[in-house]
Amino acid sequence: MKAENFETVIVETDLLILGGGMAACGAAFEASHWAKKHNRKIVLVDKAAMERSGAVAMGLSAINLYLGLKNGKNTIEDYVNYVKNDLMGITREDLVANIARHVDSTVHLFEKWGLPIWKDEEGNYINEGRWQIMIHGEAYKNIVSEAAKTALKELGENGRYYERVFITEPIMEGGRCIGAVGFSVREMKFYVFRARAVLDTMGGAVHVFRPRSVGEGLGRSWYPPFNSGASAYFTIRAGAEMTCQEVRFVPVRFKDSYGPVGAWFLLFKSRATNAKGEDYMEKRAKELEKWAPYGTVKPTPANLRNYLMLKEIEEGNGPIYMRTEEAIKKHVADIPDEKEARRKLKHLESEAWEDFLDMTISQALNWAAHNIMPEESPSEISACEPYFISSHSGASGAWVSGPADLGNSETSWGYDNLTTVPGLFAAGDASGASSHKFSSGSFTEGRIAGKAAIAYCVDNEITPGISDDQINELREMVFKPLATYDDNKDYANDPDVNPNFIKPKMFMFRLQKIMDEYAGGASVGFRTSEPLLKKGLEYLEFMKEDAGKLAASDMNELMRCWENIHRLWQAESHIRTMLFREETRWPGYYFRTDFPEMKSEWEVFANCKWDPGSDSWQMIKREVPGMITKKQEE
């Protein structure tokens, strides 16, 4: 396959939305409304197909962010405090509040579009936890993507979407982002998208660290199985300031199949115990006082729950179990009628299986393969490898402008969700420091950013042009792996072993090994230190050199090459920021063994910025701002 055989396709638009997940769908839906009013064009580009794109692709059993503001049970301040406490104080309150005050209306849209939400006999949503409501969500993403596609179609020629197109690089001119380039993974086409504004919603990153599951389980994760760091790469390469790049998320999941545990803790009221049957959250409660004030809040932050579990394993008290059988029996214990108790037991058993059949079928298969009946026996849980997903319990992403009414000049410098690069917006996993958005919040943030981006397009009529030389330079860079393979493929008999190039899978394995062993992966108990981090950076420099030798024999491998380049930049920003933050603020996510305690002077944002001109990194401390006002709006 030769690079010169690819057709160059130039697409011009006002707003370019990159991604196809929940944030992208929210952006397309909302931006289309404002684009119609101002006669603007929108183009959405997705690596996959919108119906099965992003973190909700496999389905979901709950919407994890719904405040229910009209019923008065919760307030915006309640939610902001919850998010801030869970992230050990490092949160952009203005961004979290901006999402929270609009998210209920998003959920009501989902229901209007046909999403089945569980309700009680009085018609109220059934809560799984304080912020979570239960859904029948196996078709969740299909329903939402259909609304986004319909909104784009209603724009006529002004609304288009491209699927199976992999975005590789931003197009920059005079410090402004004016588009992106990429290639089709199905057709021999090279795309140049020119735009007045670009909205990055391309997801977080997995497989930066060596996974717990290897062999047949390689690649299994929950929830973002195909995220490869495209969002972070795009914003970093554009020169945007990044935030919270040290904040990875280490989820606790059912062992080997990565099935989520939320429904068991929140809906079934289950507990986790060590092998002795001890509730380690109760047993080790006093150890949380070391991490005050956040260690003593309720609910206990996710990383500290991990921390206590890891302490149990260190002391030889594993494996750790989710006591599924205990939880189910407890629900029927007070039912005196034996027939009714059996009926209730059958119903609970059905809900237990449905929880995974809705979104992690592999977990249900794993239970079946090991003869595990959740009503009869417990199931193992364990901490996964680290992920970068700021829409969940992580926070890494771009530093973006917040709403003027909830911030100040340091946090609001223009349009909502605008990065520090003119013309470049970010939402979902691409925007940082606004955790716990989940699916509904990501869609909501996409709506906020989409509306703001259309306003930017209206205010900035002139877009710099893209020269033929710039297009040719980007094209050559994108297709270099194809040329490298074509030039050297005949040197050796084995296409995967060649001294003149490296294949993407081998490159990924090497990156994962470095990150696992030097940047605090699962195999070393999530521990790292300055000497380890510096050694890891040294090895990443070698990898950046070797990235120039990546080789692809077809379009799929070309995509894999670029996925790994994206992961490499996410990895570097992560190590540099962990090295910069000289404390341990998120035990359970990672430990700095040379700085094992949390420090008050580090209750700040650790930001970073790559300079495209000098190819150098700048590390920045920024204060954690509170909200100036406490305004609540629907």
Secondary structure as UniProt FT lines:
FT   HELIX           3..5
FT   STRAND          7..12
FT   STRAND          15..18
FT   HELIX           22..38
FT   STRAND          42..45
FT   HELIX           50..52
FT   TURN            55..58
FT   STRAND          60..63
FT   HELIX           69..71
FT   HELIX           76..86
FT   TURN            87..89
FT   HELIX           93..113
FT   TURN            121..122
FT   STRAND          133..137
FT   TURN            138..139
FT   HELIX           140..153
FT   TURN            154..155
FT   HELIX           156..158
FT   STRAND          159..162
FT   STRAND          165..173
FT   TURN            174..175
FT   STRAND          176..184
FT   STRAND          189..194
FT   STRAND          197..200
FT   HELIX           215..217
FT   TURN            218..219
FT   TURN            225..226
FT   HELIX           230..237
FT   TURN            238..239
FT   STRAND          242..243
FT   TURN            245..246
FT   STRAND          252..254
FT   TURN            255..258
FT   HELIX           262..266
FT   STRAND          272..273
FT   TURN            275..276
FT   HELIX           280..283
FT   HELIX           285..291
FT   TURN            292..293
FT   HELIX           294..296
FT   HELIX           302..314
FT   TURN            315..316
FT   STRAND          320..322
FT   HELIX           324..332
FT   TURN            333..334
FT   HELIX           338..357
FT   TURN            358..359
FT   HELIX           361..369
FT   TURN            370..371
FT   TURN            374..376
FT   STRAND          379..383
FT   STRAND          387..388
FT   TURN            390..393
FT   STRAND          397..398
FT   HELIX           404..406
FT   TURN            409..411
FT   TURN            416..417
FT   TURN            422..423
FT   STRAND          424..426
FT   HELIX           428..430
FT   HELIX           438..459
FT   HELIX           468..478
FT   HELIX           480..488
FT   TURN            489..490
FT   TURN            495..496
FT   TURN            499..500
FT   HELIX           504..518
FT   TURN            519..520
FT   HELIX           522..524
FT   TURN            525..526
FT   STRAND          527..528
FT   HELIX           530..547
FT   TURN            548..549
FT   HELIX           555..580
FT   TURN            587..589
FT   STRAND          591..592
FT   TURN            593..594
FT   HELIX           600..602
FT   STRAND          604..611
FT   TURN            612..615
FT   STRAND          616..623
//
